[in-house]
Amino acid sequence: MRAIIFGAVLALLLLFPPLLTAVATMAGWLLAKPVLVAFAAGLVAGLRSPRLRRWAR
């Protein structure tokens, strides 16, 4: 299911080049903010690692 959704989004981005430019601009703007990148990385690591959650209790 993820592959189908990913393919549809990729097809839309390739069919509409201005949309691709807008998405690339937003991604660059977000990646330029180290606090947001660190926060997102922490969220992903926390959600994917149940061992850390058990250790914190």
C-alpha positions in Angstrom: 0.0 0.0 0.0 2.9 2.4 0.8 4.4 1.7 -2.6 1.2 2.7 -4.4 0.8 5.9 -2.4 4.5 6.7 -2.9 4.2 6.1 -6.6 1.1 8.3 -6.9 2.8 11.1 -5.1 5.9 10.7 -7.2 3.9 10.7 -10.4 2.1 13.9 -9.4 5.4 15.6 -8.6 6.8 14.6 -12.0 3.6 15.6 -13.9 3.5 19.0 -12.3 7.0 20.5 -12.3 6.0 23.6 -10.3 4.7 21.4 -7.6 8.1 19.6 -7.5 9.8 23.0 -7.1 7.5 24.0 -4.3 8.0 20.7 -2.4 11.8 21.0 -2.9 11.7 24.6 -1.6 9.7 23.6 1.5 11.9 20.6 2.2 15.0 22.8 1.9 13.5 25.4 4.2 12.7 22.7 6.8 16.1 21.0 6.6 17.8 24.4 7.2 16.2 24.4 10.7 18.4 22.2 12.8 15.9 22.2 15.7 13.1 20.9 13.6 15.4 18.2 12.1 16.5 17.1 15.6 12.9 17.1 16.9 11.7 14.9 14.0 14.7 12.5 14.4 13.9 12.2 18.1 10.2 11.5 17.3 11.1 8.8 14.8 13.7 7.2 17.1 11.2 7.2 20.0 8.4 5.6 18.0 10.7 2.9 16.5 12.4 1.9 19.7 10.1 0.3 22.3 13.2 -0.7 24.3 14.0 2.9 25.1 10.4 3.5 26.3 10.6 0.5 28.7 14.0 1.7 30.0 12.6 5.1 30.8 9.9 3.8 33.1 
